[in-house]
Amino acid sequence: MCLKYLKAMWSKLYHLFERLEIPAKTILLEEGKISRTMFFIEKGCLRTWVNNNGKDITTQFFFEGQKVSSIESFRTKQPSLYSIESIEPCILQTISQHNFQTILDSSAELKSEIEEHLFKRLLQSQKLFYSYLKNNPQQRYAELMEQHPEIILRVPQHYIASYLGITPVSLSRIRNRH
Protein backbone atom coordinates (compact mmCIF):
# COMPACT_ATOMS: atom_id res chain seq x y z
CA MET A 1 0.00 0.00 0.00
CA CYS A 2 1.30 3.43 -0.93
CA LEU A 3 2.44 5.64 1.96
CA LYS A 4 1.34 8.72 0.01
CA TYR A 5 -2.18 7.27 -0.23
CA LEU A 6 -2.31 6.60 3.52
CA LYS A 7 -1.14 10.14 4.31
CA ALA A 8 -3.85 11.51 2.02
CA MET A 9 -6.45 9.37 3.81
CA TRP A 10 -5.28 10.62 7.23
CA SER A 11 -5.32 14.24 6.04
CA LYS A 12 -8.98 13.89 5.00
CA LEU A 13 -9.77 12.90 8.59
CA TYR A 14 -7.64 15.60 10.23
CA HIS A 15 -10.75 17.54 11.30
CA LEU A 16 -11.53 14.71 13.76
CA PHE A 17 -8.36 15.49 15.75
CA GLU A 18 -7.75 18.13 18.40
CA ARG A 19 -4.31 19.70 18.95
CA LEU A 20 -3.02 19.68 22.51
CA GLU A 21 0.16 21.30 23.87
CA ILE A 22 1.29 20.12 27.29
CA PRO A 23 4.30 20.65 29.56
CA ALA A 24 6.61 17.89 30.79
CA LYS A 25 5.33 15.69 33.64
CA THR A 26 1.69 15.97 32.59
CA ILE A 27 -0.44 12.91 33.38
CA LEU A 28 -2.63 12.23 30.33
CA LEU A 29 -4.21 9.09 31.73
CA GLU A 30 -4.16 7.71 35.27
CA GLU A 31 -3.91 4.00 35.95
CA GLY A 32 -7.39 2.75 36.87
CA LYS A 33 -9.22 5.38 34.78
CA ILE A 34 -10.94 4.62 31.48
CA SER A 35 -9.01 5.78 28.41
CA ARG A 36 -11.17 7.99 26.22
CA THR A 37 -8.43 9.51 24.07
CA MET A 38 -5.72 8.34 21.70
CA PHE A 39 -2.60 10.50 21.36
CA PHE A 40 -0.57 11.02 18.18
CA ILE A 41 2.79 12.60 19.03
CA GLU A 42 3.83 15.52 16.84
CA LYS A 43 6.61 16.62 19.15
CA GLY A 44 7.90 15.31 22.45
CA CYS A 45 8.10 12.09 24.42
CA LEU A 46 5.54 10.15 26.44
CA ARG A 47 5.93 7.16 28.71
CA THR A 48 3.60 4.54 30.10
CA TRP A 49 4.06 3.36 33.67
CA VAL A 50 2.48 1.33 36.43
CA ASN A 51 2.38 1.97 40.16
CA ASN A 52 3.87 -0.82 42.26
CA ASN A 53 3.32 -0.01 45.95
CA GLY A 54 4.08 3.68 45.46
CA LYS A 55 7.00 3.12 43.09
CA ASP A 56 6.46 3.89 39.41
CA ILE A 57 7.78 1.41 36.86
CA THR A 58 8.15 2.64 33.28
CA THR A 59 6.85 0.17 30.70
CA GLN A 60 7.29 1.96 27.33
CA PHE A 61 8.47 5.19 25.69
CA PHE A 62 6.90 6.94 22.69
CA PHE A 63 8.31 9.64 20.41
CA GLU A 64 7.39 11.77 17.39
CA GLY A 65 5.28 10.00 14.81
CA GLN A 66 4.04 7.38 17.25
CA LYS A 67 0.57 6.91 18.69
CA VAL A 68 -0.32 5.83 22.19
CA SER A 69 -3.33 5.12 24.34
CA SER A 70 -4.23 2.48 26.84
CA ILE A 71 -5.62 0.60 23.86
CA GLU A 72 -7.11 -2.15 26.01
CA SER A 73 -9.05 0.44 28.00
CA PHE A 74 -9.78 2.59 24.95
CA ARG A 75 -11.40 -0.30 23.08
CA THR A 76 -13.09 -2.14 25.97
CA LYS A 77 -13.97 0.82 28.24
CA GLN A 78 -12.32 -1.06 31.14
CA PRO A 79 -9.95 0.71 33.60
CA SER A 80 -6.44 1.27 32.27
CA LEU A 81 -3.70 -0.97 33.59
CA TYR A 82 -1.18 1.91 33.38
CA SER A 83 -0.69 5.67 33.32
CA ILE A 84 0.45 7.83 30.39
CA GLU A 85 2.67 10.83 31.15
CA SER A 86 4.73 13.36 29.19
CA ILE A 87 8.48 13.36 29.77
CA GLU A 88 9.11 16.44 27.61
CA PRO A 89 6.86 19.32 26.58
CA CYS A 90 4.65 17.82 23.87
CA ILE A 91 2.47 18.75 20.94
CA LEU A 92 -0.13 16.05 20.48
CA GLN A 93 -3.01 15.35 18.15
CA THR A 94 -5.80 13.71 20.12
CA ILE A 95 -8.81 11.77 18.99
CA SER A 96 -11.85 10.52 20.89
CA GLN A 97 -13.12 6.94 20.91
CA HIS A 98 -16.10 7.90 18.74
CA ASN A 99 -13.99 9.69 16.13
CA PHE A 100 -11.43 6.89 16.15
CA GLN A 101 -14.20 4.41 15.38
CA THR A 102 -15.29 6.70 12.52
CA ILE A 103 -11.78 6.40 11.09
CA LEU A 104 -11.77 2.61 11.42
CA ASP A 105 -15.16 2.42 9.72
CA SER A 106 -14.15 4.79 6.91
CA SER A 107 -11.18 2.89 5.50
CA ALA A 108 -10.00 -0.69 5.43
CA GLU A 109 -6.49 0.63 4.68
CA LEU A 110 -6.41 2.81 7.79
CA LYS A 111 -7.85 -0.01 9.87
CA SER A 112 -5.07 -2.25 8.58
CA GLU A 113 -2.46 0.40 9.45
CA ILE A 114 -3.81 0.60 13.01
CA GLU A 115 -3.80 -3.20 13.31
CA GLU A 116 -0.16 -3.24 12.17
CA HIS A 117 0.68 -0.59 14.77
CA LEU A 118 -1.00 -2.68 17.49
CA PHE A 119 0.89 -5.77 16.38
CA LYS A 120 4.20 -3.86 16.62
CA ARG A 121 3.34 -2.68 20.15
CA LEU A 122 2.48 -6.24 21.17
CA LEU A 123 5.76 -7.48 19.70
CA GLN A 124 7.71 -4.75 21.51
CA SER A 125 6.01 -5.67 24.80
CA GLN A 126 6.78 -9.36 24.29
CA LYS A 127 10.43 -8.64 23.51
CA LEU A 128 10.74 -6.59 26.69
CA PHE A 129 9.01 -9.29 28.75
CA TYR A 130 11.31 -12.03 27.45
CA SER A 131 14.35 -9.79 27.87
CA TYR A 132 13.46 -9.48 31.58
CA LEU A 133 13.30 -13.26 31.82
CA LYS A 134 16.46 -14.06 29.87
CA ASN A 135 18.88 -11.14 30.21
CA ASN A 136 20.68 -9.47 33.07
CA PRO A 137 20.46 -5.66 33.45
CA GLN A 138 23.71 -5.04 31.56
CA GLN A 139 22.43 -7.08 28.59
CA ARG A 140 19.09 -5.22 28.70
CA TYR A 141 20.92 -1.89 28.66
CA ALA A 142 23.10 -2.99 25.71
CA GLU A 143 19.94 -4.08 23.85
CA LEU A 144 18.32 -0.73 24.58
CA MET A 145 21.37 1.18 23.29
CA GLU A 146 21.41 -0.89 20.11
CA GLN A 147 17.68 -0.97 19.36
CA HIS A 148 16.47 2.36 20.79
CA PRO A 149 19.32 4.90 21.06
CA GLU A 150 16.77 7.75 21.11
CA ILE A 151 15.73 6.61 24.58
CA ILE A 152 19.31 6.88 25.88
CA LEU A 153 19.65 10.36 24.34
CA ARG A 154 16.33 11.88 25.42
CA VAL A 155 14.98 10.16 28.50
CA PRO A 156 16.15 10.97 32.06
CA GLN A 157 18.20 8.20 33.68
CA HIS A 158 15.73 7.46 36.48
CA TYR A 159 13.05 6.56 33.88
CA ILE A 160 15.52 4.39 31.96
CA ALA A 161 16.52 2.62 35.19
CA SER A 162 12.85 2.02 36.01
CA TYR A 163 12.27 0.66 32.48
CA LEU A 164 15.23 -1.72 32.84
CA GLY A 165 14.09 -2.84 36.29
CA ILE A 166 17.15 -1.48 38.12
CA THR A 167 18.06 1.43 40.38
CA PRO A 168 19.53 4.67 39.01
CA VAL A 169 22.79 3.82 40.85
CA SER A 170 22.99 0.42 39.08
CA LEU A 171 22.30 2.14 35.76
CA SER A 172 25.15 4.57 36.45
CA ARG A 173 27.52 1.67 37.05
CA ILE A 174 26.42 -0.07 33.85
CA ARG A 175 26.79 3.14 31.82
CA ASN A 176 30.31 3.65 33.19
CA ARG A 177 31.29 0.20 31.89
CA HIS A 178 30.10 1.03 28.33
Buried (B, 14 or more C-beta within 10 A) or exposed (E): EEEEEBEEBBEEBEEBBEEBEBEEEBEBBBBEEBBBBBBBBBEBBBBBBBEEEEEBBBBBBBBEEBBBBBBEBBBEEEBBEBBBBBBBBBBBBBBBBEBBEEBEEBBEEBEEBBEEBEEEBEEEEEEBEEBEEEBEBBEBBBBBEEEBEEBBEBBEEEBBBBBBBBEBEBBEEBEEEE
